[in-house]
Each structure stands twice: as structure tokens, then as C-alpha cells.
Amino acid sequence: SVVFESFNLQAGSDSSGVQTVMLSMNSTVKFVYRNTATFFGIHVYSTPLDLYFSELNVATGN
């Protein structure tokens, strides 16, 4: 599951007049698996997680 606690996007310009976009985000990715087998185990592999805003990579995780 993915939970976004906060997601704020603001646009404006800095003191020199350059347009600026700011993104502030707090999120959690959670994966839960229950193995009730007594003999067999499970091996979980994941690919890296990348979060993009437009073409900007704003978050990565393994």
C-alpha cells in the first residue's frame, strides 16, 4: 500500500523573477506478506521504486 500523509505543490517566483515549483511530500510504502507454511520459506525481491514529478526524480527506494 502507498499512503500519502502530505502532498504540497507550490508555484511562484524567486527574488530574481525566475519561476519556481516546489514539491513537499511525506509518504510511506508498505508491503505485508504472511507465510503460514512450516516447511517452505519465501524470498521476496523488489525492483527499486522511483517517484517522478514531471521529469524530476523526487524519491527513490529499495
Secondary structure as UniProt FT lines:
FT   STRAND          2..13
FT   TURN            15..16
FT   STRAND          19..29
FT   STRAND          49..53
FT   TURN            54..55
FT   STRAND          56..61
//
